Every structure is written in C-alpha cells, then in structure tokens.
Amino acid sequence: MTPRTYPADVLQRAKNIRVAFFDVDGVFTDGGLLFTEQGETIKRFSTLDGHGLKALQAAGITPAVITGRDSGALRKRLSDLGIHHAIFGTLDKVPAAQNLLTQLGFDWSQASYMGDDWPDLAVMTRAALAFAPANAHHEVKARAHYVTQMQGGHGAVREVCDILLVASGHYDRMLKDALK
C-alpha cells in the first residue's frame, strides 16, 4: 500500500528512530524570510508537513525543533501542531540536541535530523539518520543519508515523516484509517 519505495538502507536506519529533529528555515520553510514594515518575520508553512508531524506523534515518534532563529510565527505553528520540544535562537545545535535527547531519555542511535545548511552538519553527522531537503546546500546533501524529492517548505518534512512511518510500521495502518 506504500506509495513509494524508499531505499532499504534508509528504512533500516529509520526503524529505531524515536526522536526526529528538524531545523526550520530551509526545512519547514523555503528558506526565504519575509519582514513586515515593523520588522516582524512572516513565514509560510506547509500543511502537508504539519499533518506528517502530527502523524509522527500519533506513532510515538517525537518531533523536535532546533533552530538558529526565533519568531512568533514559528512558536504559534509549533504550538498548533502540539510540538513541545523546541530550542530557539541557538547557533550551537549539538548541545541543544544532546540536552533534548537526555531530557527525553534517548541517545543519538535513536535520533534523526533534517537540516539544510552548514549549521546543521554537526548534528546531522551524529544522528543515526540524516535528511536534507532537495534545496539544501550541496555539502549538506553530500552528508545526508537521504535527500528528499521535495524542497523545504514544500513537503520535504512530510516526506521524512512518511519514511519514518513506513519504517516503524505505522504508515499502512494510518492510511487505511484515513480511507474509512
């Protein structure tokens, strides 16, 4: 019933993932920044990604965000999605990820990470499974275990969620439930 076949080595790495870390700009968004005249940041998020993140939670996989920026729009989106684990405004992402792993009772062998640029590399290389969106920097794509077909902000996060759901055995059941 799975709509796509994912590489066997990626699915094998994904089987033990219990926490999925995500960067934001270039991953949840297309990487562009829009500002109002007052200097407020406006961001565009994909509803496909949002549904995928909710499905991860329902499957017992914890989504978490580690981002170098902070904005009211992002905090609102994460709140709406029920994502409670987020670190904002950090440039040193490894200690942030390690703190969340410790807090959640997981280790790097149970973590995936999706990033798009150099600040994400140190976490990506520690995680058991590293993802990059199609529009990521070439150095990031070279170090990812899987590069999505979709671009950041346009379903790349959903593609990662689908891989994790397939590997954990929840995808087919959730799809059948959606078809009822």
N, C-alpha and C positions, 0 to 999 in steps of 0.2 A: 504494500500500500504506500510505501515511502515514495515521494515524487521524484527524488534524485538519489543517485548512488554517490556516497561520499567515499573518499579514499580509505581503505581498510586500516592503514596505519593511524590516520586521524581518528577514526572511530575507536580504535583500540586505546589510544591516549585519552580519549574523551570518557571512557567507561567509568573512571574513578573520580571524575571531576565533581566536587561538591560546592565549590565557590567559583563564580565566573566574574572576574574583574574586568571593568571597562574604563577606558579613557572616555572623554566626552567630545571635545572639539575634533572633528575629523572622523569620529566613530559614531556617536549618537547624532552628530550634525554633519553637514557637508564641509565643515571647516571654516566657512565664512562667518564673519562677525558683523552684525547689523547694530547700529547705535542710533538711539533717538537723539533729538537736539539736546536733551538733558543729560546725555551720556549713558543712558540705560541700555544694557545689552538685550537684544532681541534674538531669540534662537528658534529655529524650525526643527521639530522633531517628527519622526516617522511613527505613524500609528501601527504599522507593521511591527516595528521594533518593540513598541510598547506591549503589544499582545504577546510577542515572543518572551519578553521579560516576565510577564505575568504567568505564562505557561511554565517557565523555568521554576518560579516559586512554587507553583502547584505540584511540580515534580520533585520538590525537595532540594533543588539546586539554588543556592543563594547568590543572587546578583549583587554586585558591589561596584561602586564607582570611586575612582581615584583620578582627580583632575587638577590641573595646574591653575585653573580659573575658578571663579565663583560668580554666581548670578542668581537673582531672584527667580528668573525664568527656569533655570535648571533645578533649583530647590523645589519649586512648585511641581515640575514634571516628575521628579523623583518621588515626591510626596503622593502625587496622584497615582503613581504606579505601585506604591507600597514598598519602595526600596528604602530600607532603613540604614544601610551600611554605605556611607559615603565620606570621603575625605576631600575637602575643597581647598584650593589655593596652595597646593604643595608642588614643589618642583622636584623634591627627592621622594620618588614614589616607592622605592624599595622598603624603607622603614614603615611607610604608611600601609603597604600591603602586608608586611610582616605583622604589624600590630593588629590588623583586621583578622589575619589568619589565626593569630594567638587567641584573640577575643572569641572567635568562632569555634576554636578547637580543631582547626585543620592545619595541614602543612602544605608545602609547595607541590608535593606529588598529587594533591587534590585540587589544585588551582589552575584555572585557565586565565589568560589575559588577552585583551584585544586593544591594540594601540596602532597609531598611525605615523608617529614621528619619533625622533631621537630621544626625547624624554621618557619614552615608553620602553626603550630597549633593555634596560637593566632588569625591569620586572619581567618582560617577555622571556628573557633568557633563563630566568629562574623558574618560571611556571612550567608545569608538566605539558601544557598545550598552549601554544601562542598563535593568535589570529591577527590578521591585518586586513583592513578593507581594501578594495580594489584601487582606491585613490591614495593609498599610503605612500610614504616616501620609499624609494627603492631599497634603501638599507634595511628598513623595517620589513618589507616584503621578503627580502632575502633571508631573514631570520625567523620568519613565521613558519609554523608547521602547515598552515592553511591560509590562503589568500581568498577572500570571498569574491564571488562574481559581482556582487552588488557593491556600490560605493557607500561610504559613510554618509549617514543621514538619509539614505535611500534603500533601507532594508538590509544593510550589512549585519547589523546586530541581530536581526531576525534569522538570518542565515546561520549565524553562530548558535543561536538558541535552538534552531532546528537540528543542527548537528548534535548538540548536547542531549536533546530529547530523543533522537534516534539511538544514540549510543547507550543511553540509560534505559531504553526500552519503553519509554512513555509516549513516543510520537504517535504510533499507530492507534493506541487506545484513545488518546486525546482527539485524534482526527475522527475516529468512529463516533465519539461522544458529540463532536461538532456537527456530524451529519445526521444526528437523530432529529 
